[in-house]
Amino acid sequence: MTSAPHLLTEDRPDFEHVLDEALRIALDGVEAQRADDRAPGAPLNAEQLRTMALAAAESISARAAEEYEAYRRVRADSREAVRESARARDSRAFSYAAMGVADRAGSGAGFLAVLAVLTPLLAGAAALIFLLIGYALQAVSPEPGIAAPLRTAGWFFAAVTAASIVLGGIGLLITALRDGSTAIRDAPDSLPPEVAGARDAWQRALLDRGLLPFLDDALAGRAVVPPPAAPTTGPRMPHLGYTRPDFSSPQHPSRGTAHRRPPM
């Protein structure tokens, strides 16, 4: 059997949502058993069951590994298609602006797009020309009077170039944020049909084959949960003149030597 895919952080909310549904179903069954006086003692409460299930999330998710792998694959393919579409759309928009295409710009938006593209190009070229000539004339002795104004104009156009690049970057960022608001990760209620179907199939398998059997075993005392971290795994505290008494049962004698009786 192939190893189960690791549960991604972005899918933890889905796991916890299905866990809440499983807890409701399992505890409703316990209440029904109590009503018939068939409940064998006091069961675990919802918080204890939830803690146990979260601790065993990886092993529970492995019971629906096939559906989860299919869901991740379909989701990744869908996201890649969305990114490719966005890149193609942005590339076409840039090309139209650079070529001065403004067929649909009845209110002047096309002119602004062309201006946004041409401004850094023209201002950068002007800055380069003026600065080269201005600093070249600075080497002439005596320096011509036009050299300083040329350098000033060059730095002005350099500032215009930088400002237009910054503004263009802000515009691209706003566009990316606006497009990202429709991405499937940020809008789970508007998933593509194939992604939504794979997600539902995974959640059903997680509920039926993973969480409900685990909770049934936990209520019956048969659940296998990863043990909590034992205090002996870390560095042991040094003895400071007091030894804690050993409360281990006779079947499990203490492994320490602090309580060994000295030889007579």
Order of alpha helices (4+ residues) and beta strands (2+ residues): alpha-alpha-alpha-alpha-alpha-alpha-alpha-alpha
